[in-house]
Amino acid sequence: MSVVGLGTWQLGADWGDVSRDDAMAVLEAAVESGVTFLDTADVYGDGRSEQVIADFRRAHPGVDVTVATKMGRRMDQVPENYVMENFRAWTDRSRRNLDVETLDLVQLHCPPTAVVEDDEVYDALDTLVAEGVTAAYGVSVETCDQALAAIARPGVASVQIILNAFRLKPLDEVLPAARAAGVGIIARVPLASGLLSGRYTTDTTFAEDDHRTFNRAGEAFDVGETFSGVDFEVGVRAAQEFAALLPEDLPPARAALAWVVAQEGVSTVIPGARSPEQARGNAAAAGVTLDGSVLEGVRRVYDTHLREAIHPRW
């Protein structure tokens, strides 16, 4: 897969309105720029994101992309719902949405810790692989402890985790453990919901249907998914300091993605994009090499502004 992929949450919902034509244009720009990995989920727009990807594949039959989807958020987040009957229903629905017989990769979508630690869950996932329902499976997690529990399972192909210049804890143990186990790391929320793009001020507002408005305090899902759990005003100041570390000709968003790519053990990073220009700019991060002073500066900004609030929590 390409080291810079494309996250497609925003093509389904929760980032303001994105038309189908605009979504197709984003996919086309990303793939034309070298992206070969697309990440989606069955709940992004209640399947809309998966369906748009299927439309794209039908319109471009010669394009070879790997599509990872996720399952588990269509029902209450209790361990009792993570059973084979539901796994079959969820994967069958995703196969219909994506118009494929075999899913490339299906990931448990940030399930409760008890699910990540349940032997029967992995037995069921192994069965889905044996039956050809999915080629491989992984786990998307909220915490480093969950990541380590998933990495310890022999059938897990990948772990998806929040990793960015404002969320450094996975560097301590998760990435080394994944390298040792041969497990891929999919880095999500790499721009801290846009904070690291350097475009926001403390006066920036977002649409009512944008999770950066309605999930500021974790009202809808884990607050770590919105601005990486960083207080917005603190994040704006930290982002300004991050931007000050960079050469004038290097956009902060591109540098933030390049920082993720530079971390040993990362398989791919999956920024979202709402326009073809964003998609192209994100893909260009694959060719950026950061100066050592930038890498040191990221740690300094994190330790000064963010570590106390972020590191113990996730």
N, C-alpha and C positions, 0 to 999 in steps of 0.2 A: 504494500500500500504506500501511497505518497506520505511523506512526513508531515505535510499539511493537508488535512482532509477538509470536509465541510460538515458542520452541524446544521441540521435542518429543522430544529425546533421552530425557528422563526418563520418557516414556510408553512407551518400548520396553524400556530396560534400563540398568544401571550406576548407578542412583541408589537402589537398594533397590526393593522390590516396589511396583508401582502397579497396581491392578486395572483391568480394562477399564471397569467402571462409573465408577471414579474418574477414569480418563483421559477418558471422555466428559464428565464433569462439568466437568473443567478446560477442555476445548475449548469447551463451552457457555458457561461463565463468561467466557472470554476474548473470544469473538465477541460476546456480549451487551454487553461493555464497549468494543466498537469495534475490536477486533483483526481485521484482514483479511489478515494474512500469517502463514503457518505454515511453519516450517522443519523438515524431517525428513531421513532418510537410509535407504538400503536396509539398513544394518547395525544400525539401532537396534532391538534385540530381534529381529534377523534378519528384518526386515520388519514386525514387530508394530506399530511406530509408524505406518508407512504404512497398514496395514490398519485401524487405529483411526480414522485420519483419513478413510478411505473410508467406514467405518461412520457416522461423524459427518455426512459430506456426504449420504449416502443418507437419514439420519434428518432432515436439514434441507435439503431440495432448493432452497429459496429463498435460501439463504445464499451470498453471493458472496465467496469467499476465494481468494487466490493461494497455491498450495502449491509450495514449493521442496524438491526432494529432492537427494540426493547419491549419487555412485557412485564405486567404485574401491577400497573397503576390504574387499571380499569375497575378495580374492586377495592374494598376497604383494606387498609394496610395492616392485616393481621396474619400471623403465620398460617392459620387454618386455610387461607385462600391459596396458598402456594402448593398446590397438589396437581397431580398428573391430569385430572379431568380439566382443570382450568388451563394448564399449560397447553393441552391439545386445542382447546377452544381459542386461546389467544394466538397461538402460532398459526392455526388454520386461517384465522382472520387476517393476520399479517401476510400470509402467503397469497391470499386472495387480493389484498390491497396492493401488494407488490407484484402480483401476477407471476409468481415463481412456484415451482414445485418444492425446491429446497432453499431455505433461507441461508444466506452466507454466514451470518453470525447473529445469534439472538442473545440478548443480555437481560438478566434480571434487573429491573429498573428501580434501583435504590430501595431494596426490600428491607424489612426489619432485621435487626441483627440475628434474631433467632432463626430466620430463614437462611442467612448466610452460613450458619453453623449446623444446618440440618442435613444429616446423611441422606435422608429420603429425597430431598430436593435434588441432590446431585445424581442419585440413582435415576430419577425421572429424566433429568437432562441428558444423561448418558443414553437412555432409551431413545430419546428424540433424535440423537445423533445416529444411533444404530439403525433407526428406521428411515433415515434420510430426510427427516423433517427439517433439520438444520445441519449445516456442515460443521458447526462449532458453536460453543456457548461461552459466555463470559458473565461477569457481574459488574454492574455499575453501583458504586458505593458513595456514601457520604463521608465516612471516617476512615482514618488510616488503619484502625484496628479491624474494621470490616474488610479492608483491602488485604491485609495480611492473612485473615482467615480464609479468604477466597483463593489467594495465591497458593496456599498450602494444599488445595485440592488438585489432584493430578489431572482431572479432565478440564479444568478451567483454561481456556485459551487466552483470555484477556480480562483485564480489570480497567474499568473506566473510572477516573477520579478527577476531582477538581485540582488543577495544578496551574499556578500562574505566579507572577512576581509578587502577588499579595497573599499567596497561600503556599508556603515553603515546606510545611511539615512532611509531605510525601518524600522529600529528598532524604530524610533521615533514615528511614527503614524500608519504605514501600518500594522505591525504585531498586535498591540493592536486592531485595528479596525477589522481585519480579525478574531481574536479570538472572539471578541464580537458578530460578525455577523455569526459565524459558517462557514466561508469561508476558504477553504484550501489554503495554500501558497506553491507553487512550486518554489523552489529557483534554478535559472539558472546561468550560468557562475560562478560557485562557486570557480573556481581556477583562475579567471581573465585571461582566455585564456591561462592558463599554468604558468603564472607568479608565482602563489603561490606554484607551485611544487618545486620551488627553483632550477630548472635545468638550468635556463637561465642566460647568462651573457650579457653585453652590446654588445658583438660581435655576439650573436646568430642571425642566419638568418633563414628564412622560405621559402618554395617553392613559386613560382609565383602564383600558384592557391590556396594558403592558405590565408584566410582572414586576417591573422596576417601580411601579406605583403600588400595586395591590399586594405585593409580598414583602414590603420593606421590613416588616417585623416577623415574617414567617407565617402570615395568616393563612396561606394556601398550601405551602410545602416548606421543606427545610430552608431556613433563611440563608443558609450557605450557598444556595443556588442563585441568590440575588446579590450582586456586588460582592460575591464570595463571602458574604457575611460581614463585610466591612461597613462601618457607619459611613453614610454617603459623604458627609462633609469631611471626615477624616480621610476617606478615600480620594476625594478631589485634591486635597493638599498633598497626599502621598503620590498621586499621579503626576502632579506638577513637578515634584522632586525627581520622579522617574524620568520625565521628559527632559529635565535639565541635565541628565547624565549623557544624553545622546548627541551625536553629531547633528548639525542643523538640517542636513539633507535626509535624515532617517526618520520617517514618521513613527510616532510612539507605538501605534498599533502593530506595525510591522516588527518593530524591535521587541515588543512584548511576546509576539509569536515566536520570533527567532530565539528568545530566551528559553522558551519551553522546548523548542526543538533541540537546543544545545544540551539539555539535561540527559545524561547517559541513561539509557533504558526506556526513553519515550519512543513508542512506535509511531504514533501520529498525534497531531493536535487538531481539534475540531472546532475552529471558530465558526460562528454563524455569519451570514451576510444577507443584507436586505437589498443590495443592488449589485449589478455586474461589476461596478468599479470596486466595491468592497471585496468581492470575491477575488478579483484579480490582484488587488493589493495584498490580501491575505496570502494567496498562493506564492507571491513573490518573496515572502519571508523565508521560504525554503533555501533561498540563495544568499541569505544574510549571515555574516559572521560578526559576532559582537566582540568588542574590545574587552580585555580582562577587567578594565576599570568599571565597565558597565555591570559586569557580573558581581563585582565587589560592591558596587553602589546599590544594587538590588537588595543585597543582604543588609546593608546599612539602613536603607529606607524601611525595610521590614522590621528590623530590630527596634528602630526608633519609634515607629508609628503603629505597628500592627501586631507584633508578636504577642504581647500580653493579652490581647482580646481574642486572637485567632488561634494561636498555636495549641492552647489547652483544649479547645472545643472540638476540633475535627481531626 
